[in-house]
Amino acid sequence: MSQPMFIVKLIKKWFNQVYVMASITKKPVVGGVVNRALFEGDDMIYLPRDKVLHLNRPLEDPESVVLPSQVVDHFIEKANYLWIMNDCICRDATHCKEYPINVGCLFLGEAAMGINPKLGRPATKEEAREHQRRAVEMGLIQLVGRIKLDKLWLNVRPGSKLLSICNCCPCCCLWGKISLIAPRIGDHITKMPGVTVTVSDQCDGCGTCAEDVCFMKAISVSDGRAVISEECRGCGRCVSTCPNEAIEFRIEDSGFVQKAIERLSPLVDVT
């Protein structure tokens, strides 16, 4: 049975309380219980926008470049079941003013067919690609992986047949408060394999990158220079917003896309 709409409305009503509850997970016993109940088996990767690869070095042959979005393209092409959500529950619940509410998640896999039809619709592969293209153009960041919370709030089964592709904004995303969550939970969300983000000597410490840009609050200004902490998940938003192009996004492993695909594929069957 799909999730009744009155339950969905209750989830939206209490959404902001999740941020308050996040800090409680740092208590050892509570964190362990919450991790097992809500996050066990999760593995999520932030995908930087393709264009951040173009900011700090010219590309001689752009057509041959492997891009982060190809992770999503791979799973869309492979999927037999695709579902586009009408709205983003995070932005809807917090009445987001900065980003569109009506650009929701994309779900792949047989379990997605159990989602309440009032929340979205089945999609073709082309519709799914267009949906993701629009989301990225609007400045949203893709988070892809197995997310147990989605299985729970949507009341669908099994979780091994539900791949979530979230289109996140930094102001309302549920994962934007991950700095408050116990590390064992936050560790379920990672960078793409092989990704590094560094600050070059062009940085003048203007602080633009530290102003509600980073999901993880992983960037700050110290002694007149931006500093990126280990909490960075490589979304690339700071790269896009730096007025001096002083933050460099690097791929140290040419197989980074294939490794991301190989990591997620055993977790979720989208066929």
C-alpha positions as CSV (number, residue, x, y, z in Angstrom):
1,M,0.0,0.0,0.0
2,S,1.4,3.4,-0.9
3,Q,1.9,6.0,1.8
4,P,-1.4,7.8,2.6
5,M,-1.3,11.5,1.9
6,F,-2.2,12.4,5.5
7,I,1.1,10.8,6.6
8,V,3.0,12.8,4.0
9,K,1.4,16.0,5.3
10,L,2.4,15.1,8.9
11,I,6.0,14.4,7.7
12,K,6.1,17.9,6.1
13,K,4.6,19.5,9.2
14,W,7.3,18.1,11.4
15,F,10.2,18.3,8.9
16,N,12.0,21.2,10.7
17,Q,12.1,19.2,13.9
18,V,14.4,16.8,12.1
19,Y,17.1,19.4,12.4
20,V,16.6,19.6,16.2
21,M,16.7,15.9,16.5
22,A,19.9,15.6,14.4
23,S,22.1,16.9,17.2
24,I,20.7,14.3,19.6
25,T,22.2,11.5,17.4
26,K,25.7,12.5,18.7
27,K,24.8,10.8,22.0
28,P,26.4,7.3,21.6
29,V,23.3,5.1,22.3
30,V,20.9,7.3,20.4
31,G,23.2,7.6,17.4
32,G,23.5,3.8,17.2
33,V,19.8,3.2,17.3
34,V,19.0,6.0,14.8
35,N,21.7,4.8,12.4
36,R,20.4,1.2,12.4
37,A,16.7,2.2,12.1
38,L,17.0,5.0,9.5
39,F,20.3,4.8,7.7
40,E,21.5,1.1,7.8
41,G,22.8,0.1,4.3
42,D,22.8,3.7,3.0
43,D,25.5,4.8,0.5
44,M,25.1,8.3,-1.1
45,I,27.4,10.3,-3.3
46,Y,27.2,14.0,-4.1
47,L,27.7,14.7,-7.8
48,P,29.4,17.9,-8.7
49,R,28.0,19.8,-11.6
50,D,29.8,19.0,-14.8
51,K,30.7,22.7,-15.4
52,V,33.0,22.9,-12.4
53,L,35.4,20.8,-14.4
54,H,35.8,23.6,-16.9
55,L,36.5,26.5,-14.6
56,N,40.2,26.0,-13.8
57,R,41.7,24.5,-16.9
58,P,40.9,24.4,-20.6
59,L,39.7,21.2,-22.1
60,E,41.2,20.3,-25.5
61,D,38.6,17.7,-26.4
62,P,35.4,18.3,-24.3
63,E,33.6,15.4,-26.1
64,S,36.0,12.9,-24.6
65,V,35.8,14.1,-21.1
66,V,34.1,11.8,-18.5
67,L,31.6,13.9,-16.5
68,P,29.9,13.4,-13.1
69,S,26.4,13.5,-14.6
70,Q,27.2,10.3,-16.5
71,V,26.7,8.4,-13.3
72,V,23.0,9.4,-13.3
73,D,22.8,8.8,-17.1
74,H,24.0,5.3,-16.6
75,F,21.3,4.4,-14.1
76,I,18.6,6.1,-16.1
77,E,19.6,4.1,-19.2
78,K,19.7,0.9,-17.2
79,A,16.4,1.4,-15.3
80,N,13.1,-0.3,-16.3
81,Y,11.2,1.7,-13.7
82,L,11.4,5.6,-13.4
83,W,9.4,7.9,-11.3
84,I,9.5,11.7,-11.1
85,M,8.3,13.4,-8.0
86,N,6.0,16.5,-8.4
87,D,7.7,18.4,-5.6
88,C,10.7,18.3,-3.4
89,I,9.4,17.5,0.1
90,C,12.4,19.3,1.7
91,R,11.7,22.6,-0.1
92,D,8.0,22.2,0.2
93,A,8.1,21.6,3.9
94,T,10.4,24.7,4.5
95,H,8.6,26.9,1.9
96,C,11.9,27.5,0.0
97,K,12.1,30.9,-1.6
98,E,15.5,30.4,-3.4
99,Y,14.9,27.3,-5.5
100,P,11.9,25.7,-7.3
101,I,9.7,23.5,-5.1
102,N,8.3,21.7,-8.2
103,V,11.5,20.0,-9.1
104,G,11.6,16.9,-7.0
105,C,13.6,13.7,-6.7
106,L,13.9,11.1,-9.4
107,F,13.5,7.5,-8.2
108,L,14.6,4.4,-10.2
109,G,13.8,0.8,-9.6
110,E,10.7,-1.4,-9.2
111,A,9.9,-0.1,-5.7
112,A,9.3,3.3,-7.1
113,M,6.1,2.0,-8.7
114,G,4.6,1.8,-5.2
115,I,4.8,5.5,-4.6
116,N,1.5,7.2,-4.0
117,P,0.4,8.5,-7.5
118,K,-0.5,11.8,-6.0
119,L,3.2,12.5,-5.3
120,G,4.4,12.1,-8.9
121,R,4.3,10.0,-12.0
122,P,6.0,7.3,-14.0
123,A,8.5,8.7,-16.5
124,T,10.2,7.7,-19.7
125,K,14.0,7.7,-19.9
126,E,13.9,10.9,-22.0
127,E,11.6,12.6,-19.4
128,A,14.0,11.6,-16.7
129,R,17.0,13.0,-18.5
130,E,15.2,16.3,-19.2
131,H,14.1,16.5,-15.5
132,Q,17.7,16.1,-14.3
133,R,19.0,18.6,-16.9
134,R,16.5,21.2,-15.7
135,A,17.4,20.6,-12.1
136,V,21.1,21.1,-12.7
137,E,20.5,24.2,-14.8
138,M,18.6,25.6,-11.8
139,G,21.6,25.2,-9.6
140,L,20.5,22.1,-7.7
141,I,23.0,19.4,-6.8
142,Q,22.5,15.7,-7.4
143,L,22.8,13.3,-4.5
144,V,22.5,9.7,-5.8
145,G,22.4,6.4,-3.9
146,R,20.5,4.1,-1.6
147,I,18.6,6.1,1.0
148,K,16.6,4.2,3.6
149,L,14.7,7.2,4.6
150,D,13.1,7.4,1.2
151,K,11.9,3.8,1.5
152,L,10.4,4.7,4.8
153,W,8.7,8.0,4.2
154,L,7.4,6.8,0.8
155,N,6.4,3.4,2.4
156,V,7.7,1.3,-0.5
157,R,9.6,-2.0,-0.6
158,P,12.2,-3.3,-1.1
159,G,14.9,-0.8,-0.4
160,S,17.2,-2.8,-2.6
161,K,15.1,-1.8,-5.6
162,L,14.9,2.0,-5.0
163,L,17.7,4.3,-6.2
164,S,17.2,7.9,-5.1
165,I,18.5,10.8,-7.2
166,C,17.8,13.9,-5.1
167,N,18.1,17.4,-6.5
168,C,19.3,19.3,-3.5
169,C,19.5,23.0,-2.6
170,P,21.8,24.1,0.3
171,C,19.1,26.0,2.2
172,C,16.5,23.2,2.6
173,C,18.1,19.9,1.9
174,L,17.7,17.4,4.7
175,W,21.4,16.5,4.4
176,G,22.3,20.2,4.8
177,K,22.4,19.8,8.5
178,I,24.7,16.8,8.4
179,S,27.3,18.8,10.5
180,L,24.8,18.3,13.4
181,I,24.5,14.6,12.9
182,A,26.6,11.8,14.5
183,P,29.7,11.1,12.3
184,R,28.6,7.4,11.8
185,I,25.5,8.7,10.1
186,G,27.2,11.5,8.1
187,D,29.7,9.0,6.8
188,H,27.0,7.4,4.6
189,I,27.3,10.5,2.4
190,T,30.6,10.9,0.6
191,K,32.5,12.6,-2.3
192,M,32.8,10.9,-5.6
193,P,35.8,8.7,-5.8
194,G,38.9,10.6,-6.8
195,V,37.6,14.1,-6.2
196,T,39.6,16.8,-4.4
197,V,38.7,20.4,-3.8
198,T,41.6,22.8,-3.0
199,V,42.1,26.6,-2.6
200,S,44.7,28.3,-4.8
201,D,46.9,31.3,-4.2
202,Q,44.3,33.4,-6.1
203,C,42.1,33.4,-3.0
204,D,41.8,36.8,-1.4
205,G,39.6,35.8,1.5
206,C,36.5,37.6,0.3
207,G,34.3,35.0,2.1
208,T,31.8,34.5,-0.8
209,C,32.2,30.7,-0.6
210,A,31.4,30.7,3.1
211,E,28.0,32.4,2.8
212,D,25.4,29.7,2.8
213,V,27.0,28.0,-0.2
214,C,28.3,24.7,1.3
215,F,25.9,22.0,2.3
216,M,28.4,20.7,4.8
217,K,29.5,24.0,6.3
218,A,32.9,22.7,5.3
219,I,34.4,26.0,4.1
220,S,35.4,29.0,6.2
221,V,37.8,31.9,6.0
222,S,40.9,32.0,8.3
223,D,43.8,34.5,8.2
224,G,42.5,36.0,4.9
225,R,42.1,32.7,3.0
226,A,39.4,30.1,2.4
227,V,39.9,26.8,4.2
228,I,38.2,23.6,3.3
229,S,37.7,21.0,6.0
230,E,37.5,17.2,5.7
231,E,33.7,17.5,5.9
232,C,33.8,18.6,2.2
233,R,31.7,16.2,0.0
234,G,32.9,17.7,-3.3
235,C,29.6,19.1,-4.5
236,G,31.5,21.9,-6.3
237,R,29.2,24.8,-5.3
238,C,32.0,26.8,-3.9
239,V,33.9,26.4,-7.2
240,S,31.0,27.8,-9.1
241,T,30.5,30.8,-6.7
242,C,34.1,31.9,-6.2
243,P,34.5,35.3,-8.0
244,N,38.3,34.8,-8.3
245,E,38.1,31.2,-9.6
246,A,40.4,30.4,-6.7
247,I,38.9,27.1,-5.7
248,E,40.0,24.2,-7.8
249,F,38.0,21.0,-8.4
250,R,40.3,18.2,-9.4
251,I,39.8,14.6,-10.6
252,E,42.7,12.5,-9.5
253,D,41.3,9.3,-10.8
254,S,40.2,9.1,-14.5
255,G,38.0,6.1,-13.6
256,F,36.0,8.1,-11.0
257,V,32.6,7.7,-12.8
258,Q,33.0,4.0,-13.3
259,K,34.0,3.5,-9.7
260,A,31.0,5.4,-8.5
261,I,28.8,3.2,-10.7
262,E,30.4,0.0,-9.5
263,R,30.0,1.1,-5.9
264,L,26.3,1.9,-6.1
265,S,25.2,-0.9,-8.5
266,P,25.3,-3.8,-6.0
267,L,23.2,-1.8,-3.5
268,V,20.2,-1.2,-5.8
269,D,18.7,-3.1,-8.7
270,V,17.0,-0.6,-11.0
271,T,16.1,-3.1,-13.7
